[in-house]
Amino acid sequence: KLVPHAAAAAVLDTFRTANVFGALIGGVVGQVAYNWAPYALPLFMGLATLLGVSPVLLILQSPPAPPDGTHLSVWAAEAGALLAVPLAALQVCLLNVTKPEARGTVTE
């Protein structure tokens, strides 16, 4: 949309930074959820994915942004953090279904 290039770059940087922190926090919380009850991990991953879609939709459907794009950065941070959670927990799920000699070959 009518967002200046500098503001759009700032929004993407915010998304990437939040993505890193979301993956770290999601891995820790996912491990705690798995230790509590193994069925809680896929529920946690699905919930994070569903909650992460709404900020992306808000970004796509938002009215033309102010020149600085601050509200887009807030939504991008939320989306980046929430959408990275399933990626961090995916390896825990793969460890439960793959043979030890094949572990790590899917995600590399």
N, C-alpha and C positions, 0 to 999 in steps of 0.2 A: 504494500500500500504506500501511501505518500509519506514514507519515513526516510529521512536523510540517511545517506550511507554511513555516516559516523554513528548515528543512533542505532541503526540496524546492526552494525558491528558490535556495539556495546551490548545489545540484547543477546547476540550469539555468544559473546564472551561470558555473560552472566549465566547463560544456559550451560555452557561447558564447565564453568567453575562449580555450579550447583550440581552438575552431573557427577563430578568427582566426589564431592562430599556426600551426595546421595548414595553412591556406590559403597563408600566406606561405612556410612551409618547403616545402610541397608544390609551389608554383610554381617555386621555385628548383631543387629536386631534379628536378622534372619537366622543366625546361629542360635540365638536365645530362643526364638520361636521353635526351631527344630528340636532343641534340647528339651523344651517344655512338652511338646507333642509333635511328632513327625508330620501329622496331617495339617498342622498350622502353617507350615512353610508355603505350600502352594496357595493357601488362602491369603497369606500375607502378600505373596507375589501378585496374585490377581487383584487384590484390593488396591495395592500401590499402582498397578497399571490402570485400573479404572479411575482412580483419583487423579492420575497424571494426564489423562486425556482431556479433562475439562479445562485446565489452563491453556492447553494447545488450541482447543476450540475457541477460547476467549481471545487468544492472540489472533487467530485467523478471522474471527468475526468482529473484531474491535473496530470502532470508528477511526478515522484518521488520527494519528497520534500527534501529541504535541512535539515540538522540535527535539526535545531531549529523550522522549520515549521511556519515561520512568515507569509508567504503569505496565508497559510491555516487558520491562526488565523484571518486575516483580512476578509477573505470570511466567516468564521464562525460567526464573529461579525455581518456582514451584514445580513446573513441568520437568525441568532438568533433574531435580532431586528425586522426584517420585518415579520418573521413568527409568532411572538407573538402578532402582532397588531390585527388580527381577533379574537383572544381569548379574548382580553380585551373588544372588542366591541360586542362580542357575547351576553353578558348579557343584553346589552342595547336592542339588537334585541329581545331577549326572553321576556323582560318586556312588549313589545308591543303586544305579541301574547298569553301570558298565563294569566289565571285568577289570581287575587291577592292571593287566598288561595293556589295556586299551584306554586307560584313563588319560585325559589330557589331549587326546588326539582330535577330539571333536571341537574343542574351543581354541586350538592353536592354528 
